[in-house]
């Protein structure tokens, strides 16, 4: 399987896990099953577009922003995705900030564990 497809799949799954994490832990942050799929795809696409833009801007103007790049892109990804998906509610500024952290942590954990265990086992089972 091409590396891009594996990477995109890992990002989609990691983002879905992060969004589920926020949905479970935050009152007011909600989405239905269909909204979860749509938000995950939109959110991942937004991150794929916004991350290089913010990276380029921060390298020139604010190098200290590079450390928090994932948090910044997660924040904007959630903020941008909400108006496009019916059934997806963030529930206010406090929830947006908490969801940014929770989605980032959930996606980070999934992003580390998925390639290590799931995709490695897929690779070895095909060999």
Residue pairs with C-beta under 8 A, 6 or more apart in sequence:
6 115
6 119
8 44
10 111
10 114
10 115
10 119
11 44
11 47
11 48
11 111
12 40
12 41
12 44
13 110
13 114
14 106
14 107
14 108
14 110
14 111
14 114
15 40
15 43
15 44
15 47
15 103
15 107
16 36
16 37
16 40
17 106
17 107
17 109
17 110
18 74
18 102
18 103
18 104
18 105
18 106
18 107
18 108
18 110
19 31
19 36
19 39
19 40
19 43
19 103
19 106
20 36
20 106
21 102
21 103
21 105
21 106
22 29
22 98
22 99
22 102
22 103
22 106
23 29
23 30
23 31
23 36
25 102
26 91
26 95
26 98
26 99
26 102
27 91
27 95
28 89
28 90
28 91
28 92
28 95
29 89
29 90
29 91
29 95
29 98
29 99
30 87
30 88
30 89
30 91
31 39
31 85
31 87
31 88
31 89
32 87
34 87
35 85
35 86
35 87
35 88
38 85
38 88
39 81
39 85
39 88
42 81
42 84
42 85
43 77
43 78
43 81
46 73
46 76
46 77
46 80
46 81
47 73
47 74
47 77
50 73
50 76
50 77
50 80
51 69
51 70
51 73
54 65
54 69
54 72
54 73
54 76
55 66
55 69
58 64
58 65
58 66
58 69
59 66
65 72
70 104
70 108
71 100
71 101
71 104
74 100
74 103
74 104
74 107
75 96
75 97
75 100
78 90
78 96
78 99
78 100
78 103
79 90
79 96
81 88
82 88
82 89
82 90
90 96
90 99
